[in-house]
Amino acid sequence: MRPWEANRDGTFAMKTVAVLGGGPAGSFAAERLARAGLKTIVFDEKLAWEKPCGGGLTYKAYQEYPFLIENDTPKKLIHSTSLCAPKGGTVKMRLDRPLVIYSRLDLNRMLLERAGKAGAAIEQTRVLGIERRAHGWRLRTQSGVAEADFCVIATGARNPLREVGTEWSPQDTMSALGYYVPASRDEIDIQFLPRLEGYIWVFPRCGHLSVGICGKGEPAHALRARLERYMDERGIAWRGSKFYSHMLPSLASPGWRKNRLAGEGWMAVGDAGGLVDPITGEGLYYAMRSGDLAGRVLLDETHGLAEKAAAYRAVVAREFALDLEFASTLARRLFLGTFLFNSVPVRMVQFMRRSPRFRDLMQDLFAGTQPYLELRARLLKNLSGTLQEVLVNFFLNRVVPENSRAGL
Ligand SMILES: Cc1cc2nc3c(=O)[nH]c(=O)nc-3n(C[C@H](O)[C@H](O)[C@H](O)COP(=O)(O)OP(=O)(O)OC[C@H]3O[C@@H](n4cnc5c(N)ncnc54)[C@H](O)[C@@H]3O)c2cc1C
């Protein structure tokens, strides 16, 4: 019994899936569904566009989906990074698995084209509202009304559809903004900043740099001022460069626990489901992977339509959401904590200079292959002496956030 032919009780046939949003998450879901023969329609108000983003894809992403690196789309492979912490100096590291950086226009176009080639219909229109019917959905779009049996919600972090997807509280988001600067370089820069749960990045792309900042709990104008100061100090021209800003999901622990990821007749994928790493801000892999998983769950013949939401929630939790939820408990300590009278970012830079094993760990973090849930065990296994003590203490919550030390 195929899910698009008949429900388990034989009363309802799923014929059409509407994918709302044609970013990486929606395109991946649409490609998977259309390739299996399901009638799939993607609705996106902009189609391929330069969505505000660094555009960096980790090894984890192109290892899982090799076409992300094996293609003719313009992209930059970056083999070297530098990390800088205030009063800690800079450390450089060669990346044994490069970061791949796309412009989002190019990446989105490539992914949408794949969905189209797989057989998905792609319509440029804004979805204005969705309404649940006895069987399926009625969609109101700028160009008219459409019917669908199932909705994949892929409308991103600014999902305007109130009844589906993550419900944001202020603790569950951060601002992210930056400039596209016409310049070139071959190395990523990561800059930590005093009293900021976030960081600055310089990501080289083909023909320009994406220079940006993300930070939790600080207003966008203050982040922008920090970024412009940094760019002035480094001689990176922000005046005359194109500015971008967007909301970045960064769910805190309670947000993960009550996350509205799926319901009757719908599943949220990518940013619309809050699926972003709360430490690094990596969202592209989770968008594509969740789109793929949503497609697989929909196509899975072992459970009926009523069981799809629970099945999707379970597979997302198992694959990465539990890990990201754990990461949300580490983020603040990583950026703002101290140990041995210095900030964690400074210690990170120092350990990278001094410990090959710590550098290996950082390699895996940059590649996206080190689960946060296994970080403590790895530190315990690999590191010895003082370093082990210090890091174990860090994970046993003995560090004091800088803010509380300063009495803020
Ligand atoms: C400044 C910044 C930098 C980032 N850098 C990185 C990075 O370097 N690496 C990384 O992995 N992640 C990064 N991220 C996160 C990444 O951009 C997102 O996680 C990713 O774009 C999520 O993909 P998505 O398909 O879920 O949503 P989106 O890419 O936001 O796509 C949503 C789509 O839905 C469409 N849409 C929305 N509403 C409607 C509607 N009502 N009707 C029709 N269409 C609609 C939009 O047009 C859009 O095309 C960054 C984020 C920000 C803000």
Ligand as a Chemical Component Dictionary entry (heavy atoms), coordinates in Angstrom:
data_LIG
# 
_chem_comp.id                   LIG 
_chem_comp.type                 NON-POLYMER 
_chem_comp.pdbx_formal_charge   0 
_chem_comp.three_letter_code    LIG 
# 
loop_
_chem_comp_atom.comp_id 
_chem_comp_atom.atom_id 
_chem_comp_atom.alt_atom_id 
_chem_comp_atom.type_symbol 
_chem_comp_atom.charge 
_chem_comp_atom.model_Cartn_x 
_chem_comp_atom.model_Cartn_y 
_chem_comp_atom.model_Cartn_z 
_chem_comp_atom.pdbx_ordinal 
LIG C1  C1  C 0 23.170 35.748 8.423  1  
LIG C2  C2  C 0 23.059 34.260 8.388  2  
LIG C3  C3  C 0 24.168 33.483 8.076  3  
LIG C4  C4  C 0 24.065 32.100 7.990  4  
LIG N1  N1  N 0 25.156 31.372 7.628  5  
LIG C5  C5  C 0 25.048 30.023 7.510  6  
LIG C6  C6  C 0 26.159 29.241 7.066  7  
LIG O1  O1  O 0 27.211 29.760 6.692  8  
LIG N2  N2  N 0 26.006 27.898 7.000  9  
LIG C7  C7  C 0 24.843 27.281 7.363  10 
LIG O2  O2  O 0 24.784 26.033 7.324  11 
LIG N3  N3  N 0 23.768 27.994 7.754  12 
LIG C8  C8  C 0 23.831 29.347 7.816  13 
LIG N4  N4  N 0 22.738 30.073 8.174  14 
LIG C9  C9  C 0 21.448 29.374 8.357  15 
LIG C10 C10 C 0 20.805 29.077 6.984  16 
LIG O3  O3  O 0 20.765 30.267 6.220  17 
LIG C11 C11 C 0 19.384 28.528 7.176  18 
LIG O4  O4  O 0 19.411 27.536 8.170  19 
LIG C12 C12 C 0 18.828 27.941 5.874  20 
LIG O5  O5  O 0 18.648 28.922 4.888  21 
LIG C13 C13 C 0 17.480 27.272 6.149  22 
LIG O6  O6  O 0 16.909 26.815 4.943  23 
LIG P1  P1  P 0 15.321 26.710 4.805  24 
LIG O7  O7  O 0 15.070 26.122 3.469  25 
LIG O8  O8  O 0 14.755 26.072 6.002  26 
LIG O9  O9  O 0 14.804 28.227 4.855  27 
LIG P2  P2  P 0 15.112 29.452 3.839  28 
LIG O10 O10 O 0 16.439 29.271 3.206  29 
LIG O11 O11 O 0 14.848 30.680 4.627  30 
LIG O12 O12 O 0 14.001 29.261 2.735  31 
LIG C14 C14 C 0 12.657 29.566 2.971  32 
LIG C15 C15 C 0 11.978 29.825 1.638  33 
LIG O13 O13 O 0 10.578 30.013 1.868  34 
LIG C16 C16 C 0 10.100 31.050 1.057  35 
LIG N5  N5  N 0 8.907  31.601 1.718  36 
LIG C17 C17 C 0 8.811  32.080 2.977  37 
LIG N6  N6  N 0 7.536  32.444 3.238  38 
LIG C18 C18 C 0 6.819  32.162 2.120  39 
LIG C19 C19 C 0 5.443  32.279 1.795  40 
LIG N7  N7  N 0 4.541  32.764 2.644  41 
LIG N8  N8  N 0 5.045  31.911 0.558  42 
LIG C20 C20 C 0 5.940  31.412 -0.342 43 
LIG N9  N9  N 0 7.247  31.260 -0.073 44 
LIG C21 C21 C 0 7.677  31.614 1.156  45 
LIG C22 C22 C 0 11.257 32.035 0.964  46 
LIG O14 O14 O 0 11.164 32.809 -0.237 47 
LIG C23 C23 C 0 12.474 31.100 0.970  48 
LIG O15 O15 O 0 12.906 30.808 -0.350 49 
LIG C24 C24 C 0 22.826 31.461 8.265  50 
LIG C25 C25 C 0 21.709 32.237 8.595  51 
LIG C26 C26 C 0 21.811 33.624 8.652  52 
LIG C27 C27 C 0 20.591 34.432 8.974  53 
# 
loop_
_chem_comp_bond.comp_id 
_chem_comp_bond.atom_id_1 
_chem_comp_bond.atom_id_2 
_chem_comp_bond.value_order 
_chem_comp_bond.pdbx_ordinal 
LIG C1  C2  SING 1  
LIG C2  C3  SING 2  
LIG C2  C26 DOUB 3  
LIG C3  C4  DOUB 4  
LIG C4  N1  SING 5  
LIG C4  C24 SING 6  
LIG N1  C5  DOUB 7  
LIG C5  C6  SING 8  
LIG C5  C8  SING 9  
LIG C6  O1  DOUB 10 
LIG C6  N2  SING 11 
LIG N2  C7  SING 12 
LIG C7  O2  DOUB 13 
LIG C7  N3  SING 14 
LIG N3  C8  DOUB 15 
LIG C8  N4  SING 16 
LIG N4  C9  SING 17 
LIG N4  C24 SING 18 
LIG C9  C10 SING 19 
LIG C10 O3  SING 20 
LIG C10 C11 SING 21 
LIG C11 O4  SING 22 
LIG C11 C12 SING 23 
LIG C12 O5  SING 24 
LIG C12 C13 SING 25 
LIG C13 O6  SING 26 
LIG O6  P1  SING 27 
LIG P1  O7  DOUB 28 
LIG P1  O8  SING 29 
LIG P1  O9  SING 30 
LIG O9  P2  SING 31 
LIG P2  O10 DOUB 32 
LIG P2  O11 SING 33 
LIG P2  O12 SING 34 
LIG O12 C14 SING 35 
LIG C14 C15 SING 36 
LIG C15 O13 SING 37 
LIG C15 C23 SING 38 
LIG O13 C16 SING 39 
LIG C16 N5  SING 40 
LIG C16 C22 SING 41 
LIG N5  C17 SING 42 
LIG N5  C21 SING 43 
LIG C17 N6  DOUB 44 
LIG N6  C18 SING 45 
LIG C18 C19 SING 46 
LIG C18 C21 DOUB 47 
LIG C19 N7  SING 48 
LIG C19 N8  DOUB 49 
LIG N8  C20 SING 50 
LIG C20 N9  DOUB 51 
LIG N9  C21 SING 52 
LIG C22 O14 SING 53 
LIG C22 C23 SING 54 
LIG C23 O15 SING 55 
LIG C24 C25 DOUB 56 
LIG C25 C26 SING 57 
LIG C26 C27 SING 58 
# 
